Amino acid sequence: MTNQVATYPTDEQLARWKNRADERGMSLSQWVSHMVEGGQKKFEIEVTPDETSSELREQRNQLRRERDRARKRATELERQLFNDERQEIIDFVQQSPGVDQAAVHQQIIETASDRVPDQLDSLEGRKLVKRDGVYYPMEDA
C-alpha cells in the first residue's frame, strides 16, 4: 500500500529536484522518497579536516618563503641581464676608445642577435609567455 505526503518546495528547489530525478531516471516522487530514506540513515556528521590550522599556516609560510626566494632570484637575473647589456657597451668602448654614440648603437644592433635568445629565456615564464613559437606579455597568458 502506498500513501501520499505533501511537501512545499520553492520553485528553485523543485527545479533542482526534478533535474536530479531526471538524471537518475526516476520520477519526482521516487526521488523524494529515496532522499528522505537516505537522510534517515545513520552517519557521522563530524568532518575531520585533512590538516590542522597550524599545518596549513606552516604550509602557507613555506610557500611565501619560496615565493620570496623566487622573486629575489628573478630580480638578480634581471639585474644580471641589464648588466650584461651594459657590459657589452663597456667592452666595445674599451676595444674602440673614442667611439661615438652612433657606433655604440650600431655595435649593439649587430651583436643583439647573439644575446636575444638568452634574454628571451630569462624573461619567459616571468614577463613573457611563449605559445606556438610566439611571445606574449605575461598578463595576456
N, CA, C and O atoms as CSV, one atom per row, in Angstrom:
chain,resi,resn,atom,element,x,y,z
A,1,MET,N,N,0.836,-1.165,0.000
A,1,MET,CA,C,0.000,0.000,0.000
A,1,MET,C,C,0.895,1.247,0.000
A,1,MET,O,O,1.902,1.280,0.706
A,2,THR,N,N,0.545,2.244,-0.765
A,2,THR,CA,C,1.304,3.495,-0.818
A,2,THR,C,C,0.449,4.617,-0.284
A,2,THR,O,O,-0.780,4.557,-0.331
A,3,ASN,N,N,1.111,5.648,0.227
A,3,ASN,CA,C,0.427,6.813,0.787
A,3,ASN,C,C,0.985,8.073,0.143
A,3,ASN,O,O,2.066,8.057,-0.445
A,4,GLN,N,N,0.254,9.136,0.257
A,4,GLN,CA,C,0.669,10.408,-0.308
A,4,GLN,C,C,1.067,11.347,0.819
A,4,GLN,O,O,0.398,11.433,1.848
A,5,VAL,N,N,2.170,12.046,0.601
A,5,VAL,CA,C,2.650,13.049,1.545
A,5,VAL,C,C,2.905,14.315,0.748
A,5,VAL,O,O,3.457,14.245,-0.350
A,6,ALA,N,N,2.520,15.462,1.268
A,6,ALA,CA,C,2.711,16.732,0.563
A,6,ALA,C,C,3.956,17.444,1.082
A,6,ALA,O,O,4.295,17.356,2.262
A,7,THR,N,N,4.614,18.138,0.194
A,7,THR,CA,C,5.740,18.992,0.551
A,7,THR,C,C,5.619,20.274,-0.257
A,7,THR,O,O,4.978,20.282,-1.308
A,8,TYR,N,N,6.215,21.337,0.209
A,8,TYR,CA,C,6.057,22.636,-0.433
A,8,TYR,C,C,7.415,23.264,-0.733
A,8,TYR,O,O,7.832,24.205,-0.057
A,9,PRO,N,N,8.096,22.745,-1.741
A,9,PRO,CA,C,9.419,23.313,-2.067
A,9,PRO,C,C,9.276,24.646,-2.795
A,9,PRO,O,O,8.237,24.951,-3.381
A,10,THR,N,N,10.358,25.434,-2.738
A,10,THR,CA,C,10.393,26.671,-3.521
A,10,THR,C,C,10.523,26.296,-4.991
A,10,THR,O,O,10.805,25.144,-5.320
A,11,ASP,N,N,10.321,27.256,-5.863
A,11,ASP,CA,C,10.457,26.994,-7.303
A,11,ASP,C,C,11.860,26.494,-7.628
A,11,ASP,O,O,12.029,25.581,-8.435
A,12,GLU,N,N,12.874,27.102,-6.990
A,12,GLU,CA,C,14.259,26.699,-7.235
A,12,GLU,C,C,14.503,25.268,-6.758
A,12,GLU,O,O,15.143,24.476,-7.448
A,13,GLN,N,N,13.988,24.949,-5.575
A,13,GLN,CA,C,14.158,23.589,-5.054
A,13,GLN,C,C,13.489,22.572,-5.975
A,13,GLN,O,O,14.073,21.541,-6.308
A,14,LEU,N,N,12.258,22.875,-6.382
A,14,LEU,CA,C,11.521,21.946,-7.230
A,14,LEU,C,C,12.259,21.708,-8.542
A,14,LEU,O,O,12.355,20.571,-9.005
A,15,ALA,N,N,12.777,22.771,-9.138
A,15,ALA,CA,C,13.524,22.623,-10.395
A,15,ALA,C,C,14.763,21.765,-10.175
A,15,ALA,O,O,15.070,20.896,-10.991
A,16,ARG,N,N,15.478,22.004,-9.071
A,16,ARG,CA,C,16.671,21.223,-8.765
A,16,ARG,C,C,16.307,19.758,-8.527
A,16,ARG,O,O,16.999,18.862,-9.012
A,17,TRP,N,N,15.235,19.510,-7.789
A,17,TRP,CA,C,14.803,18.136,-7.516
A,17,TRP,C,C,14.434,17.411,-8.802
A,17,TRP,O,O,14.803,16.254,-9.006
A,18,LYS,N,N,13.693,18.112,-9.675
A,18,LYS,CA,C,13.288,17.488,-10.952
A,18,LYS,C,C,14.525,17.128,-11.782
A,18,LYS,O,O,14.589,16.045,-12.362
A,19,ASN,N,N,15.500,18.031,-11.837
A,19,ASN,CA,C,16.731,17.759,-12.596
A,19,ASN,C,C,17.455,16.540,-12.052
A,19,ASN,O,O,17.901,15.682,-12.814
A,20,ARG,N,N,17.569,16.468,-10.753
A,20,ARG,CA,C,18.266,15.339,-10.142
A,20,ARG,C,C,17.505,14.036,-10.343
A,20,ARG,O,O,18.115,12.991,-10.571
A,21,ALA,N,N,16.181,14.088,-10.261
A,21,ALA,CA,C,15.366,12.888,-10.507
A,21,ALA,C,C,15.540,12.445,-11.963
A,21,ALA,O,O,15.701,11.255,-12.235
A,22,ASP,N,N,15.507,13.398,-12.895
A,22,ASP,CA,C,15.690,13.074,-14.320
A,22,ASP,C,C,17.060,12.461,-14.572
A,22,ASP,O,O,17.185,11.512,-15.346
A,23,GLU,N,N,18.096,13.004,-13.917
A,23,GLU,CA,C,19.447,12.472,-14.086
A,23,GLU,C,C,19.534,11.004,-13.686
A,23,GLU,O,O,20.336,10.248,-14.235
A,24,ARG,N,N,18.707,10.609,-12.732
A,24,ARG,CA,C,18.724,9.222,-12.246
A,24,ARG,C,C,17.633,8.360,-12.877
A,24,ARG,O,O,17.486,7.185,-12.537
A,25,GLY,N,N,16.866,8.955,-13.803
A,25,GLY,CA,C,15.806,8.204,-14.469
A,25,GLY,C,C,14.683,7.825,-13.520
A,25,GLY,O,O,14.084,6.759,-13.657
A,26,MET,N,N,14.395,8.691,-12.561
A,26,MET,CA,C,13.365,8.418,-11.561
A,26,MET,C,C,12.246,9.439,-11.685
A,26,MET,O,O,12.443,10.536,-12.209
A,27,SER,N,N,11.080,9.068,-11.200
A,27,SER,CA,C,10.011,10.057,-11.071
A,27,SER,C,C,10.367,10.942,-9.888
A,27,SER,O,O,11.184,10.576,-9.044
A,28,LEU,N,N,9.739,12.119,-9.840
A,28,LEU,CA,C,9.998,13.031,-8.734
A,28,LEU,C,C,9.596,12.388,-7.406
A,28,LEU,O,O,10.297,12.543,-6.406
A,29,SER,N,N,8.473,11.669,-7.391
A,29,SER,CA,C,8.019,11.007,-6.159
A,29,SER,C,C,9.034,9.962,-5.695
A,29,SER,O,O,9.337,9.874,-4.505
A,30,GLN,N,N,9.559,9.170,-6.639
A,30,GLN,CA,C,10.564,8.161,-6.275
A,30,GLN,C,C,11.804,8.828,-5.698
A,30,GLN,O,O,12.339,8.390,-4.680
A,31,TRP,N,N,12.255,9.887,-6.353
A,31,TRP,CA,C,13.470,10.568,-5.921
A,31,TRP,C,C,13.306,11.128,-4.513
A,31,TRP,O,O,14.176,10.937,-3.663
A,32,VAL,N,N,12.180,11.830,-4.257
A,32,VAL,CA,C,11.937,12.409,-2.930
A,32,VAL,C,C,11.908,11.289,-1.890
A,32,VAL,O,O,12.492,11.430,-0.816
A,33,SER,N,N,11.236,10.182,-2.197
A,33,SER,CA,C,11.167,9.060,-1.259
A,33,SER,C,C,12.557,8.520,-0.949
A,33,SER,O,O,12.883,8.270,0.212
A,34,HIS,N,N,13.381,8.339,-1.986
A,34,HIS,CA,C,14.751,7.850,-1.778
A,34,HIS,C,C,15.586,8.833,-0.953
A,34,HIS,O,O,16.369,8.420,-0.097
A,35,MET,N,N,15.419,10.110,-1.208
A,35,MET,CA,C,16.191,11.111,-0.474
A,35,MET,C,C,15.779,11.149,0.994
A,35,MET,O,O,16.633,11.284,1.870
A,36,VAL,N,N,14.488,11.031,1.270
A,36,VAL,CA,C,14.022,11.030,2.657
A,36,VAL,C,C,14.566,9.805,3.375
A,36,VAL,O,O,15.056,9.914,4.499
A,37,GLU,N,N,14.487,8.648,2.743
A,37,GLU,CA,C,15.010,7.421,3.359
A,37,GLU,C,C,16.520,7.523,3.572
A,37,GLU,O,O,17.040,7.138,4.619
A,38,GLY,N,N,17.214,8.049,2.557
A,38,GLY,CA,C,18.669,8.207,2.670
A,38,GLY,C,C,19.036,9.158,3.783
A,38,GLY,O,O,20.048,8.961,4.455
A,39,GLY,N,N,18.240,10.174,3.990
A,39,GLY,CA,C,18.512,11.147,5.033
A,39,GLY,C,C,18.336,10.594,6.433
A,39,GLY,O,O,18.832,11.168,7.402
A,40,GLN,N,N,17.624,9.469,6.539
A,40,GLN,CA,C,17.406,8.875,7.851
A,40,GLN,C,C,18.443,7.827,8.207
A,40,GLN,O,O,18.416,7.283,9.310
A,41,LYS,N,N,19.353,7.537,7.295
A,41,LYS,CA,C,20.430,6.583,7.576
A,41,LYS,C,C,21.349,7.191,8.625
A,41,LYS,O,O,21.517,8.409,8.690
A,42,LYS,N,N,21.934,6.339,9.434
A,42,LYS,CA,C,22.852,6.828,10.460
A,42,LYS,C,C,24.224,7.057,9.826
A,42,LYS,O,O,24.781,6.165,9.187
A,43,PHE,N,N,24.744,8.231,10.009
A,43,PHE,CA,C,26.083,8.551,9.532
A,43,PHE,C,C,26.648,9.656,10.411
A,43,PHE,O,O,25.918,10.403,11.063
A,44,GLU,N,N,27.976,9.731,10.404
A,44,GLU,CA,C,28.656,10.731,11.211
A,44,GLU,C,C,28.625,12.074,10.486
A,44,GLU,O,O,28.987,12.166,9.313
A,45,ILE,N,N,28.195,13.096,11.186
A,45,ILE,CA,C,28.165,14.429,10.607
A,45,ILE,C,C,29.517,15.117,10.789
A,45,ILE,O,O,29.876,15.999,10.008
A,46,GLU,N,N,30.259,14.722,11.805
A,46,GLU,CA,C,31.540,15.358,12.101
A,46,GLU,C,C,32.541,15.082,10.985
A,46,GLU,O,O,32.710,13.942,10.552
A,47,VAL,N,N,33.189,16.125,10.536
A,47,VAL,CA,C,34.186,16.018,9.479
A,47,VAL,C,C,35.548,16.311,10.084
A,47,VAL,O,O,35.728,17.316,10.773
A,48,THR,N,N,36.498,15.437,9.826
A,48,THR,CA,C,37.858,15.641,10.313
A,48,THR,C,C,38.676,16.260,9.179
A,48,THR,O,O,38.830,15.648,8.122
A,49,PRO,N,N,39.193,17.452,9.390
A,49,PRO,CA,C,39.986,18.074,8.319
A,49,PRO,C,C,41.264,17.281,8.055
A,49,PRO,O,O,41.809,16.622,8.941
A,50,ASP,N,N,41.722,17.368,6.805
A,50,ASP,CA,C,42.952,16.677,6.428
A,50,ASP,C,C,44.160,17.248,7.163
A,50,ASP,O,O,45.104,16.529,7.489
A,51,GLU,N,N,44.112,18.553,7.417
A,51,GLU,CA,C,45.252,19.207,8.042
A,51,GLU,C,C,44.759,20.188,9.108
A,51,GLU,O,O,43.670,20.751,8.995
A,52,THR,N,N,45.561,20.376,10.121
A,52,THR,CA,C,45.200,21.320,11.174
A,52,THR,C,C,45.497,22.743,10.707
A,52,THR,O,O,46.205,22.959,9.724
A,53,SER,N,N,44.944,23.692,11.427
A,53,SER,CA,C,45.189,25.097,11.088
A,53,SER,C,C,46.667,25.432,11.166
A,53,SER,O,O,47.182,26.172,10.328
A,54,SER,N,N,47.354,24.892,12.169
A,54,SER,CA,C,48.785,25.195,12.293
A,54,SER,C,C,49.567,24.583,11.122
A,54,SER,O,O,50.529,25.184,10.645
A,55,GLU,N,N,49.164,23.401,10.659
A,55,GLU,CA,C,49.834,22.798,9.499
A,55,GLU,C,C,49.598,23.636,8.251
A,55,GLU,O,O,50.513,23.839,7.452
A,56,LEU,N,N,48.381,24.119,8.083
A,56,LEU,CA,C,48.069,24.968,6.933
A,56,LEU,C,C,48.839,26.286,6.991
A,56,LEU,O,O,49.329,26.768,5.970
A,57,ARG,N,N,48.946,26.872,8.197
A,57,ARG,CA,C,49.731,28.104,8.339
A,57,ARG,C,C,51.185,27.870,7.995
A,57,ARG,O,O,51.810,28.702,7.336
A,58,GLU,N,N,51.738,26.737,8.435
A,58,GLU,CA,C,53.140,26.426,8.134
A,58,GLU,C,C,53.333,26.249,6.630
A,58,GLU,O,O,54.322,26.726,6.073
A,59,GLN,N,N,52.398,25.569,5.970
A,59,GLN,CA,C,52.489,25.406,4.513
A,59,GLN,C,C,52.418,26.759,3.818
A,59,GLN,O,O,53.175,27.023,2.884
A,60,ARG,N,N,51.497,27.625,4.282
A,60,ARG,CA,C,51.384,28.961,3.708
A,60,ARG,C,C,52.683,29.728,3.877
A,60,ARG,O,O,53.166,30.356,2.935
A,61,ASN,N,N,53.253,29.677,5.082
A,61,ASN,CA,C,54.503,30.392,5.348
A,61,ASN,C,C,55.647,29.854,4.496
A,61,ASN,O,O,56.477,30.619,4.005
A,62,GLN,N,N,55.685,28.545,4.325
A,62,GLN,CA,C,56.727,27.943,3.483
A,62,GLN,C,C,56.570,28.400,2.035
A,62,GLN,O,O,57.556,28.729,1.375
A,63,LEU,N,N,55.330,28.420,1.540
A,63,LEU,CA,C,55.095,28.889,0.170
A,63,LEU,C,C,55.465,30.357,0.013
A,63,LEU,O,O,55.982,30.757,-1.030
A,64,ARG,N,N,55.210,31.157,1.030
A,64,ARG,CA,C,55.601,32.573,0.975
A,64,ARG,C,C,57.117,32.716,0.914
A,64,ARG,O,O,57.643,33.539,0.164
A,65,ARG,N,N,57.821,31.895,1.721
A,65,ARG,CA,C,59.294,31.955,1.690
A,65,ARG,C,C,59.810,31.543,0.306
A,65,ARG,O,O,60.727,32.167,-0.228
A,66,GLU,N,N,59.218,30.491,-0.270
A,66,GLU,CA,C,59.634,30.058,-1.610
A,66,GLU,C,C,59.352,31.148,-2.637
A,66,GLU,O,O,60.177,31.402,-3.514
A,67,ARG,N,N,58.188,31.795,-2.534
A,67,ARG,CA,C,57.840,32.889,-3.446
A,67,ARG,C,C,58.838,34.027,-3.323
A,67,ARG,O,O,59.294,34.572,-4.328
A,68,ASP,N,N,59.182,34.390,-2.079
A,68,ASP,CA,C,60.127,35.481,-1.860
A,68,ASP,C,C,61.503,35.147,-2.432
A,68,ASP,O,O,62.161,36.006,-3.019
A,69,ARG,N,N,61.940,33.884,-2.258
A,69,ARG,CA,C,63.225,33.466,-2.838
A,69,ARG,C,C,63.172,33.542,-4.367
A,69,ARG,O,O,64.129,33.990,-4.999
A,70,ALA,N,N,62.066,33.111,-4.954
A,70,ALA,CA,C,61.927,33.151,-6.415
A,70,ALA,C,C,61.935,34.594,-6.915
A,70,ALA,O,O,62.553,34.893,-7.937
A,71,ARG,N,N,61.252,35.486,-6.202
A,71,ARG,CA,C,61.251,36.896,-6.603
A,71,ARG,C,C,62.647,37.495,-6.517
A,71,ARG,O,O,63.067,38.249,-7.394
A,72,LYS,N,N,63.360,37.150,-5.449
A,72,LYS,CA,C,64.722,37.662,-5.274
A,72,LYS,C,C,65.611,37.166,-6.415
A,72,LYS,O,O,66.398,37.930,-6.975
A,73,ARG,N,N,65.479,35.883,-6.753
A,73,ARG,CA,C,66.276,35.306,-7.849
A,73,ARG,C,C,65.932,35.980,-9.177
A,73,ARG,O,O,66.820,36.269,-9.978
A,74,ALA,N,N,64.654,36.226,-9.405
A,74,ALA,CA,C,64.236,36.890,-10.642
A,74,ALA,C,C,64.835,38.292,-10.721
A,74,ALA,O,O,65.284,38.722,-11.784
A,75,THR,N,N,64.838,38.994,-9.608
A,75,THR,CA,C,65.431,40.334,-9.571
A,75,THR,C,C,66.923,40.272,-9.863
A,75,THR,O,O,67.456,41.108,-10.592
A,76,GLU,N,N,67.594,39.276,-9.290
A,76,GLU,CA,C,69.033,39.110,-9.543
A,76,GLU,C,C,69.290,38.812,-11.018
A,76,GLU,O,O,70.226,39.353,-11.609
A,77,LEU,N,N,68.465,37.957,-11.610
A,77,LEU,CA,C,68.642,37.635,-13.032
A,77,LEU,C,C,68.394,38.849,-13.912
A,77,LEU,O,O,69.104,39.062,-14.895
A,78,GLU,N,N,67.383,39.648,-13.562
A,78,GLU,CA,C,67.127,40.868,-14.334
A,78,GLU,C,C,68.300,41.829,-14.226
A,78,GLU,O,O,68.716,42.425,-15.219
A,79,ARG,N,N,68.831,41.976,-13.017
A,79,ARG,CA,C,69.990,42.856,-12.819
A,79,ARG,C,C,71.167,42.351,-13.652
A,79,ARG,O,O,71.872,43.132,-14.291
A,80,GLN,N,N,71.364,41.045,-13.635
A,80,GLN,CA,C,72.461,40.446,-14.408
A,80,GLN,C,C,72.256,40.687,-15.902
A,80,GLN,O,O,73.200,41.000,-16.627
A,81,LEU,N,N,71.010,40.538,-16.351
A,81,LEU,CA,C,70.705,40.762,-17.760
A,81,LEU,C,C,71.045,42.188,-18.165
A,81,LEU,O,O,71.699,42.410,-19.184
A,82,PHE,N,N,70.599,43.156,-17.364
A,82,PHE,CA,C,70.889,44.550,-17.683
A,82,PHE,C,C,72.377,44.834,-17.590
A,82,PHE,O,O,72.919,45.604,-18.383
A,83,ASN,N,N,73.038,44.212,-16.621
A,83,ASN,CA,C,74.481,44.391,-16.511
A,83,ASN,C,C,75.196,43.813,-17.723
A,83,ASN,O,O,76.199,44.372,-18.166
A,84,ASP,N,N,74.699,42.697,-18.270
A,84,ASP,CA,C,75.301,42.117,-19.474
A,84,ASP,C,C,75.218,43.089,-20.647
A,84,ASP,O,O,76.165,43.215,-21.423
A,85,GLU,N,N,74.084,43.776,-20.773
A,85,GLU,CA,C,73.933,44.771,-21.843
A,85,GLU,C,C,74.911,45.926,-21.619
A,85,GLU,O,O,75.565,46.387,-22.555
A,86,ARG,N,N,75.001,46.376,-20.401
A,86,ARG,CA,C,75.942,47.468,-20.096
A,86,ARG,C,C,77.382,47.022,-20.345
A,86,ARG,O,O,78.214,47.770,-20.857
A,87,GLN,N,N,77.641,45.763,-19.959
A,87,GLN,CA,C,78.991,45.237,-20.140
A,87,GLN,C,C,79.357,45.185,-21.622
A,87,GLN,O,O,80.509,45.426,-21.982
A,88,GLU,N,N,78.402,44.876,-22.470
A,88,GLU,CA,C,78.648,44.861,-23.926
A,88,GLU,C,C,79.109,46.247,-24.392
A,88,GLU,O,O,80.029,46.367,-25.201
A,89,ILE,N,N,78.456,47.286,-23.872
A,89,ILE,CA,C,78.830,48.663,-24.242
A,89,ILE,C,C,80.224,48.976,-23.715
A,89,ILE,O,O,81.053,49.527,-24.440
A,90,ILE,N,N,80.485,48.631,-22.466
A,90,ILE,CA,C,81.802,48.904,-21.864
A,90,ILE,C,C,82.904,48.197,-22.647
A,90,ILE,O,O,83.926,48.801,-22.972
A,91,ASP,N,N,82.691,46.912,-22.949
A,91,ASP,CA,C,83.697,46.149,-23.698
A,91,ASP,C,C,83.970,46.784,-25.059
A,91,ASP,O,O,85.122,46.891,-25.479
A,92,PHE,N,N,82.905,47.207,-25.750
A,92,PHE,CA,C,83.078,47.811,-27.070
A,92,PHE,C,C,83.860,49.117,-26.981
A,92,PHE,O,O,84.750,49.361,-27.795
A,93,VAL,N,N,83.535,49.954,-26.002
A,93,VAL,CA,C,84.232,51.237,-25.853
A,93,VAL,C,C,85.691,50.997,-25.465
A,93,VAL,O,O,86.578,51.724,-25.915
A,94,GLN,N,N,85.949,49.970,-24.624
A,94,GLN,CA,C,87.332,49.674,-24.255
A,94,GLN,C,C,88.128,49.183,-25.470
A,94,GLN,O,O,89.318,49.472,-25.598
A,95,GLN,N,N,87.464,48.443,-26.354
A,95,GLN,CA,C,88.155,47.944,-27.553
A,95,GLN,C,C,88.306,49.027,-28.609
A,95,GLN,O,O,89.200,48.958,-29.452
A,96,SER,N,N,87.422,50.040,-28.562
A,96,SER,CA,C,87.456,51.111,-29.564
A,96,SER,C,C,87.381,52.466,-28.863
A,96,SER,O,O,86.363,53.149,-28.972
A,97,PRO,N,N,88.430,52.873,-28.148
A,97,PRO,CA,C,88.385,54.145,-27.432
A,97,PRO,C,C,88.083,55.311,-28.377
A,97,PRO,O,O,88.551,55.340,-29.515
A,98,GLY,N,N,87.289,56.275,-27.882
A,98,GLY,CA,C,86.956,57.452,-28.674
A,98,GLY,C,C,85.792,57.221,-29.617
A,98,GLY,O,O,85.540,58.062,-30.480
A,99,VAL,N,N,85.087,56.136,-29.491
A,99,VAL,CA,C,83.972,55.807,-30.380
A,99,VAL,C,C,82.772,56.701,-30.052
A,99,VAL,O,O,82.558,57.050,-28.891
A,100,ASP,N,N,81.990,57.073,-31.074
A,100,ASP,CA,C,80.829,57.928,-30.831
A,100,ASP,C,C,79.568,57.091,-30.566
A,100,ASP,O,O,79.574,55.870,-30.717
A,101,GLN,N,N,78.501,57.769,-30.174
A,101,GLN,CA,C,77.265,57.086,-29.790
A,101,GLN,C,C,76.667,56.289,-30.945
A,101,GLN,O,O,76.129,55.204,-30.724
A,102,ALA,N,N,76.746,56.794,-32.153
A,102,ALA,CA,C,76.192,56.079,-33.309
A,102,ALA,C,C,76.892,54.733,-33.498
A,102,ALA,O,O,76.245,53.743,-33.840
A,103,ALA,N,N,78.209,54.689,-33.278
A,103,ALA,CA,C,78.948,53.431,-33.408
A,103,ALA,C,C,78.558,52.459,-32.301
A,103,ALA,O,O,78.472,51.254,-32.537
A,104,VAL,N,N,78.320,52.974,-31.090
A,104,VAL,CA,C,77.869,52.114,-29.989
A,104,VAL,C,C,76.511,51.521,-30.344
A,104,VAL,O,O,76.281,50.326,-30.156
A,105,HIS,N,N,75.611,52.360,-30.859
A,105,HIS,CA,C,74.295,51.858,-31.286
A,105,HIS,C,C,74.448,50.760,-32.332
A,105,HIS,O,O,73.802,49.716,-32.246
A,106,GLN,N,N,75.285,50.996,-33.294
A,106,GLN,CA,C,75.485,50.016,-34.365
A,106,GLN,C,C,76.037,48.710,-33.800
A,106,GLN,O,O,75.608,47.633,-34.213
A,107,GLN,N,N,76.971,48.787,-32.873
A,107,GLN,CA,C,77.545,47.585,-32.256
A,107,GLN,C,C,76.465,46.786,-31.531
A,107,GLN,O,O,76.398,45.563,-31.652
A,108,ILE,N,N,75.623,47.489,-30.778
A,108,ILE,CA,C,74.540,46.819,-30.049
A,108,ILE,C,C,73.589,46.154,-31.035
A,108,ILE,O,O,73.163,45.021,-30.812
A,109,ILE,N,N,73.253,46.837,-32.114
A,109,ILE,CA,C,72.368,46.265,-33.138
A,109,ILE,C,C,72.998,45.021,-33.753
A,109,ILE,O,O,72.323,44.007,-33.930
A,110,GLU,N,N,74.263,45.089,-34.074
A,110,GLU,CA,C,74.942,43.972,-34.752
A,110,GLU,C,C,75.141,42.764,-33.828
A,110,GLU,O,O,75.163,41.626,-34.298
A,111,THR,N,N,75.283,43.000,-32.540
A,111,THR,CA,C,75.552,41.886,-31.629
A,111,THR,C,C,74.320,41.433,-30.843
A,111,THR,O,O,74.389,40.466,-30.084
A,112,ALA,N,N,73.208,42.122,-31.021
A,112,ALA,CA,C,71.993,41.789,-30.262
A,112,ALA,C,C,71.524,40.366,-30.537
A,112,ALA,O,O,71.051,39.683,-29.628
A,113,SER,N,N,71.650,39.913,-31.781
A,113,SER,CA,C,71.157,38.570,-32.117
A,113,SER,C,C,71.851,37.482,-31.306
A,113,SER,O,O,71.290,36.406,-31.097
A,114,ASP,N,N,73.068,37.758,-30.850
A,114,ASP,CA,C,73.780,36.784,-30.008
A,114,ASP,C,C,73.210,36.760,-28.577
A,114,ASP,O,O,73.267,35.731,-27.904
A,115,ARG,N,N,72.667,37.887,-28.121
A,115,ARG,CA,C,72.186,37.984,-26.751
A,115,ARG,C,C,70.684,37.763,-26.599
A,115,ARG,O,O,70.223,37.417,-25.511
A,116,VAL,N,N,69.926,37.952,-27.652
A,116,VAL,CA,C,68.460,37.866,-27.568
A,116,VAL,C,C,67.959,36.505,-27.064
A,116,VAL,O,O,67.079,36.489,-26.203
A,117,PRO,N,N,68.466,35.368,-27.549
A,117,PRO,CA,C,67.932,34.097,-27.032
A,117,PRO,C,C,68.060,33.961,-25.516
A,117,PRO,O,O,67.133,33.493,-24.854
A,118,ASP,N,N,69.206,34.370,-24.963
A,118,ASP,CA,C,69.374,34.302,-23.510
A,118,ASP,C,C,68.401,35.247,-22.796
A,118,ASP,O,O,67.856,34.908,-21.745
A,119,GLN,N,N,68.191,36.424,-23.368
A,119,GLN,CA,C,67.269,37.375,-22.765
A,119,GLN,C,C,65.842,36.834,-22.797
A,119,GLN,O,O,65.120,36.931,-21.804
A,120,LEU,N,N,65.436,36.271,-23.916
A,120,LEU,CA,C,64.087,35.700,-24.006
A,120,LEU,C,C,63.920,34.542,-23.031
A,120,LEU,O,O,62.882,34.419,-22.381
A,121,ASP,N,N,64.941,33.693,-22.930
A,121,ASP,CA,C,64.869,32.571,-21.981
A,121,ASP,C,C,64.686,33.069,-20.557
A,121,ASP,O,O,63.916,32.487,-19.793
A,122,SER,N,N,65.389,34.148,-20.189
A,122,SER,CA,C,65.293,34.647,-18.818
A,122,SER,C,C,63.948,35.324,-18.558
A,122,SER,O,O,63.495,35.366,-17.414
A,123,LEU,N,N,63.303,35.853,-19.597
A,123,LEU,CA,C,62.017,36.532,-19.423
A,123,LEU,C,C,60.822,35.589,-19.520
A,123,LEU,O,O,59.751,35.864,-18.979
A,124,GLU,N,N,61.024,34.476,-20.216
A,124,GLU,CA,C,59.911,33.536,-20.419
A,124,GLU,C,C,59.461,32.944,-19.088
A,124,GLU,O,O,60.268,32.445,-18.304
A,125,GLY,N,N,58.168,33.012,-18.857
A,125,GLY,CA,C,57.608,32.488,-17.624
A,125,GLY,C,C,57.527,33.522,-16.515
A,125,GLY,O,O,56.842,33.307,-15.515
A,126,ARG,N,N,58.221,34.645,-16.681
A,126,ARG,CA,C,58.161,35.693,-15.665
A,126,ARG,C,C,57.506,36.946,-16.230
A,126,ARG,O,O,56.600,37.508,-15.616
A,127,LYS,N,N,57.956,37.375,-17.382
A,127,LYS,CA,C,57.402,38.580,-18.012
A,127,LYS,C,C,56.728,38.258,-19.341
A,127,LYS,O,O,55.844,38.983,-19.796
A,128,LEU,N,N,57.165,37.150,-19.960
A,128,LEU,CA,C,56.641,36.740,-21.265
A,128,LEU,C,C,56.172,35.302,-21.209
A,128,LEU,O,O,56.632,34.513,-20.384
A,129,VAL,N,N,55.247,34.972,-22.102
A,129,VAL,CA,C,54.805,33.589,-22.253
A,129,VAL,C,C,54.924,33.242,-23.734
A,129,VAL,O,O,54.635,34.067,-24.601
A,130,LYS,N,N,55.353,32.016,-24.013
A,130,LYS,CA,C,55.560,31.592,-25.391
A,130,LYS,C,C,54.521,30.536,-25.731
A,130,LYS,O,O,54.431,29.496,-25.080
A,131,ARG,N,N,53.728,30.829,-26.779
A,131,ARG,CA,C,52.729,29.878,-27.259
A,131,ARG,C,C,52.907,29.724,-28.755
A,131,ARG,O,O,52.917,30.704,-29.500
A,132,ASP,N,N,53.048,28.486,-29.180
A,132,ASP,CA,C,53.210,28.181,-30.608
A,132,ASP,C,C,54.328,28.995,-31.242
A,132,ASP,O,O,54.206,29.459,-32.376
A,133,GLY,N,N,55.428,29.165,-30.495
A,133,GLY,CA,C,56.594,29.876,-31.021
A,133,GLY,C,C,56.473,31.379,-31.052
A,133,GLY,O,O,57.323,32.054,-31.634
A,134,VAL,N,N,55.427,31.925,-30.434
A,134,VAL,CA,C,55.178,33.367,-30.444
A,134,VAL,C,C,55.143,33.857,-28.988
A,134,VAL,O,O,54.605,33.174,-28.116
A,135,TYR,N,N,55.710,35.026,-28.732
A,135,TYR,CA,C,55.763,35.588,-27.388
A,135,TYR,C,C,54.620,36.560,-27.142
A,135,TYR,O,O,54.221,37.319,-28.026
A,136,TYR,N,N,54.102,36.517,-25.913
A,136,TYR,CA,C,53.048,37.435,-25.477
A,136,TYR,C,C,53.436,37.960,-24.102
A,136,TYR,O,O,54.187,37.307,-23.378
A,137,PRO,N,N,52.923,39.149,-23.732
A,137,PRO,CA,C,53.146,39.618,-22.361
A,137,PRO,C,C,52.480,38.659,-21.389
A,137,PRO,O,O,51.456,38.059,-21.716
A,138,MET,N,N,53.039,38.508,-20.214
A,138,MET,CA,C,52.545,37.532,-19.232
A,138,MET,C,C,51.079,37.757,-18.883
A,138,MET,O,O,50.348,36.782,-18.710
A,139,GLU,N,N,50.614,39.015,-18.770
A,139,GLU,CA,C,49.230,39.254,-18.373
A,139,GLU,C,C,48.227,38.807,-19.429
A,139,GLU,O,O,47.046,38.657,-19.116
A,140,ASP,N,N,48.665,38.587,-20.682
A,140,ASP,CA,C,47.767,38.109,-21.735
A,140,ASP,C,C,47.698,36.589,-21.782
A,140,ASP,O,O,46.957,36.024,-22.586
A,141,ALA,N,N,48.473,35.921,-20.917
A,141,ALA,CA,C,48.543,34.448,-20.965
A,141,ALA,C,C,47.256,33.815,-20.550
A,141,ALA,O,O,47.147,32.589,-20.536
